[in-house]
């Protein structure tokens, strides 16, 4: 069997398993919601509410139906894109997700760009002199930022640059005294498309600190990955062959070693995008950034 046929067969099997995995995840979520301690009626009305009000709300939420019927309604609503109503602010969950997703994506993409710049700069340092002072500093940077607790880094940067120096706002996504731009939901993009310098400046000032914090914490991954793969590439046969032909060390690194060392880094960048929302949970909470992770914490 050819490799192409094997790849098609592999992709086909994964696509067939996708609906099963989604059904299992949805069933697990339903089960956890039902076995979790507490009563949503008590959370909304309080323990002193009358029995009539409690019964009406329980009927409105469908909690008075048999459990199998609740499960079928739960799956049906998911298939129709109806995620239900938030018990915190009595708004449709789908609307909250649509409002919060651009904020998380904007924060994540800017943080990823910062992480790549910082990580690749640190990873490329010390290549000319392995085991030198610059190389040691780059390795310490990669290990330190990778092991740094996110909540501690966020609070220290917030305390120094927002509270102490006053260079940036303490939290939030946009000044409360200004009206947020209407458009894509990405405030930086809306400001650029509209040519509004005030919007760009306000959005950047609020975005800078949380994005830098998240980017700093992620940069160690790119630093370690590039450093490891670049050293491995510099010891490879094709690099030694390029050196034997009289090619300068600078050209050997930039034209032969670096492109091959960057391939795993690009793969890591793709994986990092998927984990940004989970990694941004504490960052969004500390900086009061109204993204998906912040809404999850509210719920």
C-alpha positions as CSV (number, residue, x, y, z in Angstrom):
1,X,0.0,0.0,0.0
2,X,1.4,3.4,-1.0
3,X,2.0,6.2,1.5
4,X,-0.7,8.2,-0.1
5,X,-3.3,5.5,0.4
6,X,-2.2,5.1,4.0
7,X,-2.5,8.8,4.6
8,X,-6.0,8.9,3.0
9,X,-7.0,5.9,5.1
10,X,-5.7,7.5,8.3
11,X,-7.5,10.8,7.6
12,X,-10.7,8.9,6.8
13,X,-10.6,6.9,10.0
14,X,-10.0,10.1,12.0
15,X,-12.9,11.9,10.3
16,X,-15.2,9.0,11.1
17,X,-14.2,9.0,14.7
18,X,-14.7,12.8,15.1
19,X,-18.6,12.6,15.5
20,X,-18.1,9.8,18.1
21,X,-15.6,11.8,20.1
22,X,-17.9,14.9,20.0
23,X,-20.8,12.8,21.2
24,X,-18.7,11.4,24.1
25,X,-17.5,14.8,25.1
26,X,-21.1,16.2,25.0
27,X,-22.3,13.3,27.1
28,X,-19.5,13.8,29.6
29,X,-20.3,17.5,29.9
30,X,-24.0,16.6,30.5
31,X,-23.1,14.1,33.1
32,X,-20.8,16.4,35.0
33,X,-23.4,19.2,35.0
34,X,-25.9,16.8,36.5
35,X,-23.7,15.3,39.2
36,X,-22.0,18.6,40.2
37,X,-23.0,19.8,43.7
38,X,-25.4,22.6,44.0
39,X,-28.7,23.6,42.5
40,X,-28.9,26.1,39.7
41,X,-32.3,27.2,41.0
42,X,-30.8,28.1,44.3
43,X,-28.0,29.9,42.6
44,X,-30.4,32.1,40.6
45,X,-33.2,32.7,43.2
46,X,-31.5,32.0,46.5
47,X,-32.5,29.7,49.2
48,X,-35.3,31.9,50.5
49,X,-37.3,31.9,47.2
50,X,-40.9,30.6,47.4
51,X,-41.7,27.1,46.2
52,X,-43.9,28.5,43.4
53,X,-41.1,30.6,42.0
54,X,-38.7,27.6,42.3
55,X,-41.1,25.4,40.4
56,X,-41.6,27.9,37.7
57,X,-37.9,28.4,37.1
58,X,-37.3,24.6,37.3
59,X,-39.9,24.1,34.6
60,X,-38.4,27.0,32.5
61,X,-35.0,25.4,32.6
62,X,-36.4,21.9,31.9
63,X,-35.1,20.5,35.1
64,X,-38.5,18.9,36.0
65,X,-38.3,16.6,33.0
66,X,-37.0,13.0,33.2
67,X,-33.2,12.7,32.8
68,X,-33.2,10.9,29.5
69,X,-35.5,13.6,28.0
70,X,-33.2,16.3,29.3
71,X,-30.3,14.5,27.6
72,X,-32.1,14.3,24.3
73,X,-33.0,18.0,24.5
74,X,-29.4,18.8,25.4
75,X,-28.0,17.0,22.3
76,X,-30.7,18.5,20.1
77,X,-29.9,22.1,21.2
78,X,-26.2,21.4,20.6
79,X,-26.9,20.2,17.0
80,X,-28.9,23.4,16.4
81,X,-26.1,25.6,17.9
82,X,-28.2,26.5,20.9
83,X,-25.8,26.5,23.9
84,X,-28.5,27.5,26.4
85,X,-28.8,30.5,28.7
86,X,-26.1,31.6,31.1
87,X,-27.2,31.2,34.7
88,X,-24.9,34.1,35.7
89,X,-26.3,36.9,33.6
90,X,-29.4,35.3,32.0
91,X,-28.1,35.8,28.4
92,X,-27.7,33.3,25.6
93,X,-24.4,31.5,25.9
94,X,-23.9,31.7,22.1
95,X,-24.1,35.5,22.2
96,X,-21.6,35.6,25.1
97,X,-19.1,33.4,23.1
98,X,-19.5,35.5,20.0
99,X,-18.7,38.7,22.0
100,X,-15.8,37.2,24.0
101,X,-14.1,35.2,21.2
102,X,-12.6,38.2,19.4
103,X,-11.0,39.4,22.6
104,X,-9.4,36.1,23.3
105,X,-8.2,35.7,19.7
106,X,-6.8,39.3,19.6
107,X,-4.9,38.7,22.9
108,X,-3.7,35.2,21.8
109,X,-2.4,36.3,18.3
110,X,-0.6,39.3,19.6
111,X,0.9,37.2,22.5
112,X,1.9,34.5,20.0
113,X,3.7,37.1,17.9
114,X,5.5,38.5,20.9
115,X,6.5,34.9,22.0
116,X,7.9,34.1,18.6
117,X,10.0,37.3,18.5
118,X,11.3,36.9,22.0
119,X,11.8,33.2,21.8
120,X,13.6,33.1,18.4
121,X,15.8,36.0,19.4
122,X,16.8,34.2,22.6
123,X,17.2,30.9,20.8
124,X,19.4,32.3,18.1
125,X,21.7,34.0,20.7
126,X,25.0,32.4,21.4
127,X,25.1,30.3,18.2
128,X,28.4,31.9,17.2
129,X,29.9,30.8,20.6
130,X,28.3,27.7,22.1
131,X,28.7,27.4,25.8
132,X,29.6,31.1,26.0
133,X,28.0,33.8,28.2
134,X,25.4,34.8,25.6
135,X,24.4,31.1,25.0
136,X,24.2,30.6,28.8
137,X,22.0,33.6,29.2
138,X,19.7,32.4,26.4
139,X,19.3,29.0,28.0
140,X,18.6,30.5,31.4
141,X,16.0,32.7,29.8
142,X,14.3,29.7,28.1
143,X,14.2,27.7,31.3
144,X,13.2,30.6,33.5
145,X,10.3,31.8,31.3
146,X,9.0,28.2,30.8
147,X,9.0,27.5,34.5
148,X,7.6,30.9,35.6
149,X,4.2,30.7,37.3
150,X,1.8,32.7,35.1
151,X,-0.2,34.2,38.0
152,X,3.0,35.5,39.7
153,X,4.4,37.0,36.5
154,X,1.1,38.7,35.7
155,X,0.8,40.2,39.1
156,X,4.4,41.4,39.2
157,X,4.2,43.0,35.8
158,X,0.8,44.6,36.7
159,X,2.2,45.9,40.0
160,X,5.3,47.4,38.4
161,X,4.1,48.8,35.1
162,X,0.5,49.6,35.9
163,X,0.3,50.4,39.6
164,X,3.8,51.6,40.2
165,X,4.9,53.4,37.0
166,X,1.4,54.0,35.6
167,X,2.4,53.2,32.0
168,X,-0.5,50.9,31.3
169,X,-4.0,50.4,32.6
170,X,-4.5,47.9,35.5
171,X,-7.0,45.9,33.5
172,X,-9.9,45.9,31.1
173,X,-9.9,45.9,27.3
174,X,-10.9,49.5,26.6
175,X,-11.3,52.7,28.5
176,X,-14.7,52.9,30.2
177,X,-15.0,56.5,29.3
178,X,-14.9,55.7,25.5
179,X,-17.4,53.9,23.3
180,X,-15.8,50.7,21.9
181,X,-15.7,50.5,18.1
182,X,-18.4,48.5,16.3
183,X,-17.2,46.2,13.6
184,X,-15.2,43.0,13.7
185,X,-14.8,42.8,17.5
186,X,-11.1,43.1,17.1
187,X,-10.4,46.6,18.4
188,X,-7.0,46.9,16.8
189,X,-8.3,45.8,13.5
190,X,-11.3,48.1,13.7
191,X,-9.0,51.0,14.5
192,X,-6.7,50.3,11.6
193,X,-9.6,49.8,9.1
194,X,-11.2,53.0,10.3
195,X,-8.0,55.0,10.5
196,X,-8.9,56.0,14.0
197,X,-5.7,56.7,16.0
198,X,-7.6,57.1,19.3
199,X,-9.0,53.6,19.0
200,X,-5.6,52.1,18.1
201,X,-3.9,53.9,21.0
202,X,-6.5,52.9,23.6
203,X,-6.6,49.3,22.4
204,X,-2.8,49.0,22.4
205,X,-2.4,50.4,25.9
206,X,-4.9,47.9,27.3
207,X,-3.5,45.0,25.2
208,X,0.2,45.6,25.8
209,X,0.6,44.3,29.3
210,X,-1.5,41.1,29.2
211,X,-0.2,40.2,25.7
212,X,3.4,40.8,26.8
213,X,2.9,38.7,29.9
214,X,1.4,35.8,28.0
215,X,4.0,36.1,25.2
216,X,6.8,36.2,27.7
217,X,5.6,32.9,29.3
218,X,5.3,31.2,25.9
219,X,8.6,32.5,24.5
220,X,10.6,29.9,26.5
221,X,9.0,27.1,24.4
222,X,10.3,28.7,21.1
223,X,13.7,29.5,22.6
224,X,14.3,25.9,23.7
225,X,12.9,24.4,20.5
226,X,15.0,26.6,18.2
227,X,18.2,26.2,20.3
228,X,17.9,22.4,20.4
229,X,17.1,22.0,16.7
230,X,19.7,24.5,15.6
231,X,22.4,22.8,17.4
232,X,21.3,19.5,16.0
233,X,21.3,20.9,12.5
234,X,24.8,22.4,12.9
235,X,26.2,19.0,13.6
236,X,24.4,17.3,10.6
237,X,26.2,15.9,7.6
238,X,24.8,18.5,5.1
239,X,26.1,21.3,7.2
240,X,29.5,19.7,7.4
241,X,29.4,19.3,3.7
242,X,28.6,23.0,3.2
243,X,31.6,23.9,5.4
244,X,33.9,21.6,3.5
245,X,33.0,23.5,0.3
246,X,34.4,26.7,1.9
247,X,31.1,28.4,2.6
248,X,31.3,30.9,5.4
249,X,29.9,30.1,8.8
250,X,27.3,32.9,8.6
251,X,25.9,31.5,5.3
252,X,26.0,28.0,6.7
253,X,23.8,29.0,9.6
254,X,21.4,31.2,7.8
255,X,21.0,29.2,4.5
256,X,21.5,25.6,5.6
257,X,21.0,25.1,9.3
258,X,18.3,27.7,10.2
259,X,15.6,26.7,7.7
260,X,15.7,23.1,8.8
261,X,15.7,24.1,12.5
262,X,12.7,26.3,11.9
263,X,10.4,23.4,10.8
264,X,9.8,22.0,14.2
265,X,9.4,25.5,15.6
266,X,6.5,26.2,13.1
267,X,4.9,23.0,14.2
268,X,5.1,24.1,17.9
269,X,3.6,27.4,16.9
270,X,0.6,25.7,15.5
271,X,0.2,23.6,18.6
272,X,0.6,26.6,20.8
273,X,-2.3,28.4,19.1
274,X,-4.7,25.6,20.2
275,X,-3.5,25.9,23.8
276,X,-3.6,29.7,24.1
277,X,-7.2,29.9,25.5
278,X,-6.3,27.5,28.3
279,X,-3.0,29.2,29.0
280,X,-4.7,32.6,29.1
281,X,-7.2,31.8,31.8
282,X,-5.2,33.3,34.7
283,X,-4.0,36.2,32.5
284,X,-7.5,37.2,31.5
285,X,-8.7,36.9,35.1
286,X,-5.9,39.0,36.6
287,X,-6.1,41.7,33.9
288,X,-9.9,41.6,33.7
289,X,-9.7,40.8,30.0
290,X,-13.2,39.9,28.8
291,X,-12.3,36.8,26.8
292,X,-13.5,33.3,26.7
293,X,-11.4,32.2,29.6
294,X,-12.6,35.1,31.7
295,X,-16.2,34.2,30.9
296,X,-15.5,30.6,31.9
297,X,-14.2,31.8,35.3
298,X,-17.4,33.9,35.7
299,X,-19.6,30.8,35.0
